[in-house]
């Protein structure tokens, strides 16, 4: 049965690789705990889904990162991202590029954003210019996000609301569908528990998981649904002093269509 679904997806890849059908938000950290973006390391890749967190940890002034996501083990449904972030005092500016889909029906976008980080609160916004698979099709969209430590509970609870496609314009065939993610994270010493809910025009998905880690190594497991899919991931490296290097991998296993994965890496200084 899975082989049949994968064959159909491969045949339809030039049709389904559109702005309306994209991987879940977030990167390796998010996917590992059920698509909860707060589990991603702060840095330039946050520009695409949660622009409030583009400032890298560790006091770094410049950060570079790249990421490749693949749906259902199909290279035709791969999304590639690269981004740069520059920080000065509390402000961070970021620039990123993204492509998705096979060469015959590839969409792309350029994203520019800015964020402000102060006293446990981060707020950011990003504007993206998207080029659709149809020649001449272009559209723009505004994303925004707010992340903060909640008062009380000893500062152990963090929350984030991120909205993608908050405002949009241009060719409807090139425009991304709007969606949003609301989530909370609870610090548990060396571990952190995550719960997130993402809604778009087609419905809602709820995911959650637990990430356990040290300063240089992390491991996470979780689940997301419907349909119920299990998730796992790990990361190595991180910020030390005013910079560092990191890499991460995550996999989500669909009960019918099989595995999707994401691999990413970055440096900061």
C-alpha positions as CSV (number, residue, x, y, z in Angstrom):
1,X,0.0,0.0,0.0
2,X,2.8,2.4,0.9
3,X,4.5,1.7,-2.4
4,X,1.4,2.6,-4.3
5,X,1.0,5.9,-2.4
6,X,4.7,6.8,-3.0
7,X,4.4,6.0,-6.7
8,X,1.4,8.2,-7.0
9,X,3.1,11.0,-5.2
10,X,6.2,10.7,-7.5
11,X,4.0,10.9,-10.6
12,X,2.1,13.9,-9.2
13,X,5.1,15.8,-7.8
14,X,5.1,18.4,-10.5
15,X,1.5,19.2,-9.7
16,X,1.6,19.1,-5.9
17,X,4.8,21.1,-5.4
18,X,2.9,24.3,-5.0
19,X,2.9,27.1,-2.4
20,X,-0.3,25.4,-1.0
21,X,1.4,22.1,-0.2
22,X,4.6,22.5,1.8
23,X,6.3,20.7,4.7
24,X,5.3,21.5,8.3
25,X,6.8,24.7,9.7
26,X,10.0,24.6,11.6
27,X,13.3,22.8,11.2
28,X,15.0,19.7,12.7
29,X,14.4,20.7,16.4
30,X,10.7,21.5,15.7
31,X,10.1,18.3,13.7
32,X,11.7,16.1,16.3
33,X,9.0,17.1,18.9
34,X,5.9,17.2,16.7
35,X,6.3,20.4,14.7
36,X,6.8,22.8,17.7
37,X,9.0,25.6,16.3
38,X,10.1,26.7,19.8
39,X,12.3,23.6,19.9
40,X,14.4,24.9,17.0
41,X,17.7,26.6,17.9
42,X,17.3,30.4,17.6
43,X,19.1,31.7,14.4
44,X,18.7,32.7,10.8
45,X,16.5,29.7,9.8
46,X,13.8,30.9,12.1
47,X,13.2,33.7,9.5
48,X,11.0,31.4,7.4
49,X,8.5,30.3,10.1
50,X,9.0,32.2,13.3
51,X,10.8,35.5,12.6
52,X,10.9,36.6,16.3
53,X,13.8,34.1,16.9
54,X,16.3,35.0,14.2
55,X,18.9,36.2,16.8
56,X,21.4,33.4,17.5
57,X,22.3,32.4,21.0
58,X,25.7,33.1,22.6
59,X,26.0,36.8,21.7
60,X,27.0,36.1,18.1
61,X,26.8,39.1,15.7
62,X,26.6,37.1,12.4
63,X,25.1,33.7,11.7
64,X,24.7,31.5,8.6
65,X,22.6,28.4,8.2
66,X,21.2,26.0,5.6
67,X,18.5,23.3,5.6
68,X,17.1,20.6,3.4
69,X,13.7,19.0,4.0
70,X,12.4,16.0,2.0
71,X,8.8,14.8,2.1
72,X,8.1,11.1,2.1
73,X,11.6,10.3,0.9
74,X,10.9,12.0,-2.5
75,X,13.7,14.2,-3.8
76,X,11.0,15.8,-6.0
77,X,9.4,17.2,-2.8
78,X,12.5,18.7,-1.3
79,X,12.6,22.1,0.3
80,X,16.0,23.9,0.5
81,X,16.6,27.0,2.7
82,X,19.6,29.2,3.4
83,X,19.7,32.3,5.5
84,X,22.0,35.0,7.0
85,X,21.3,37.0,10.2
86,X,23.2,40.0,11.5
87,X,22.7,41.3,15.1
88,X,23.5,44.7,16.5
89,X,22.5,45.3,20.2
90,X,18.9,44.1,20.5
91,X,18.0,44.2,16.8
92,X,18.6,41.4,14.3
93,X,18.1,41.6,10.5
94,X,17.9,38.5,8.4
95,X,17.8,37.5,4.7
96,X,16.9,34.1,3.3
97,X,16.1,32.2,0.2
98,X,14.0,29.0,-0.3
99,X,13.1,26.6,-3.1
100,X,10.6,23.8,-3.1
101,X,9.6,21.2,-5.6
102,X,11.0,19.5,-8.7
103,X,12.7,21.5,-11.4
104,X,9.7,21.5,-13.7
105,X,7.4,23.0,-11.1
106,X,9.7,24.7,-8.6
107,X,8.5,27.6,-6.4
108,X,11.0,29.9,-4.7
109,X,10.9,32.9,-2.3
110,X,13.2,35.5,-0.9
111,X,12.5,36.6,2.7
112,X,13.6,39.7,4.6
113,X,12.9,40.2,8.2
114,X,13.8,41.9,11.5
115,X,13.4,41.1,15.2
116,X,13.8,42.7,18.5
117,X,14.9,40.8,21.7
118,X,14.5,42.3,25.1
119,X,14.0,41.0,28.7
120,X,12.8,37.5,27.7
121,X,10.5,38.7,24.9
122,X,11.2,38.5,21.2
123,X,9.1,40.0,18.5
124,X,9.7,39.9,14.7
125,X,8.2,40.2,11.3
126,X,9.3,39.1,7.8
127,X,8.2,39.9,4.2
128,X,8.5,37.3,1.5
129,X,8.4,37.6,-2.2
130,X,7.4,34.3,-3.8
131,X,7.7,33.1,-7.3
132,X,5.3,30.3,-8.2
133,X,5.9,27.4,-10.6
134,X,3.8,29.2,-13.3
135,X,6.0,31.7,-15.2
136,X,5.3,35.2,-14.2
137,X,3.4,34.2,-11.0
138,X,4.5,36.3,-8.0
139,X,3.1,37.1,-4.6
140,X,4.1,38.7,-1.4
141,X,3.3,37.9,2.2
142,X,3.8,39.2,5.7
143,X,4.7,36.9,8.6
144,X,4.9,37.8,12.3
145,X,5.7,36.1,15.6
146,X,5.9,36.8,19.3
147,X,7.8,34.6,21.8
148,X,8.1,35.2,25.5
149,X,8.7,33.7,28.9
150,X,5.4,33.7,30.8
151,X,5.2,35.4,34.2
152,X,5.1,33.1,37.2
153,X,6.2,29.5,37.3
154,X,9.8,30.7,37.9
155,X,10.3,31.6,34.3
156,X,10.0,27.9,33.3
157,X,7.2,28.3,30.7
158,X,7.7,29.9,27.3
159,X,5.1,30.5,24.7
160,X,5.0,31.6,21.1
161,X,2.5,32.6,18.5
162,X,3.6,32.7,14.9
163,X,1.4,33.7,11.9
164,X,2.4,33.1,8.3
165,X,0.6,34.9,5.5
166,X,-0.9,37.4,7.9
167,X,-1.2,39.8,4.9
168,X,-0.6,38.8,1.3
169,X,-1.0,40.1,-2.2
170,X,-0.2,39.2,-5.8
171,X,-1.0,36.2,-7.9
172,X,-3.3,33.9,-6.0
173,X,-1.7,30.9,-7.7
174,X,1.7,31.9,-6.3
175,X,0.6,33.0,-2.8
176,X,1.2,30.8,0.2
177,X,-1.8,29.8,2.2
178,X,-2.0,31.5,5.6
179,X,-1.5,29.4,8.7
180,X,-0.5,29.9,12.4
181,X,1.1,28.0,15.2
182,X,0.4,28.5,18.9
183,X,2.7,26.6,21.3
184,X,4.1,26.3,24.8
185,X,7.3,24.9,26.2
186,X,8.1,23.8,29.8
187,X,11.7,23.6,31.1
188,X,12.3,20.4,33.1
189,X,15.9,20.8,34.1
190,X,18.0,19.1,31.3
191,X,14.8,18.4,29.4
192,X,12.1,20.5,27.8
193,X,8.5,19.5,27.0
194,X,6.7,21.0,24.0
195,X,3.1,21.2,22.8
196,X,2.0,23.0,19.6
197,X,-1.1,23.4,17.5
198,X,-0.9,24.5,13.8
199,X,-3.9,25.4,11.8
200,X,-4.3,26.2,8.1
201,X,-7.1,26.3,5.6
202,X,-7.3,22.5,5.5
203,X,-7.5,21.9,9.2
204,X,-5.4,21.6,12.4
205,X,-2.6,19.4,13.6
206,X,-1.4,19.0,17.2
207,X,2.0,17.8,18.2
208,X,4.2,17.5,21.2
209,X,7.3,15.8,22.5
210,X,10.3,16.0,24.9
211,X,13.8,17.2,24.1
212,X,16.7,16.2,26.3
213,X,20.1,17.7,25.9
214,X,23.4,19.2,27.1
215,X,25.2,22.2,25.8
216,X,26.6,20.1,22.9
217,X,24.2,17.2,22.3
218,X,20.5,16.8,22.2
219,X,17.9,14.1,21.5
220,X,14.2,14.5,21.1
221,X,11.1,12.3,20.5
222,X,7.5,13.2,19.9
223,X,4.3,12.7,17.8
224,X,2.0,14.7,15.6
225,X,-1.4,14.1,14.1
226,X,-3.8,13.6,12.6
227,X,-2.8,11.1,11.2
228,X,-0.7,10.1,14.2
229,X,2.9,10.1,13.2
230,X,6.0,9.6,15.4
231,X,9.0,11.9,15.4
232,X,12.6,11.7,16.4
233,X,15.7,13.8,16.0
234,X,19.1,14.8,17.4
235,X,21.5,17.8,17.3
236,X,25.2,18.3,17.9
237,X,27.2,21.5,18.6
238,X,25.8,24.9,19.6
239,X,26.8,28.3,20.7
240,X,30.0,28.6,22.8
241,X,31.2,32.1,23.8
242,X,30.2,34.4,21.0
243,X,29.7,31.8,18.3
244,X,29.9,28.1,17.3
245,X,28.7,25.5,14.9
246,X,25.8,23.1,15.0
247,X,24.0,20.4,13.0
248,X,20.7,18.6,13.4
249,X,18.6,15.9,11.9
250,X,15.0,14.9,12.4
251,X,12.6,12.3,10.9
252,X,8.8,12.1,10.9
253,X,7.2,8.8,10.1
254,X,3.7,8.9,8.5
255,X,1.6,5.7,9.1
256,X,1.0,5.2,5.4
257,X,3.3,7.5,3.3
258,X,6.5,6.7,5.2
259,X,9.3,9.0,6.4
260,X,10.0,12.7,5.9
261,X,13.3,14.1,7.1
262,X,15.1,17.4,7.6
263,X,18.9,18.0,7.9
264,X,20.4,21.4,8.7
265,X,23.6,23.1,9.9
266,X,24.9,26.5,10.7
267,X,27.8,28.6,12.1
268,X,27.8,31.8,14.0
269,X,30.5,34.3,15.2
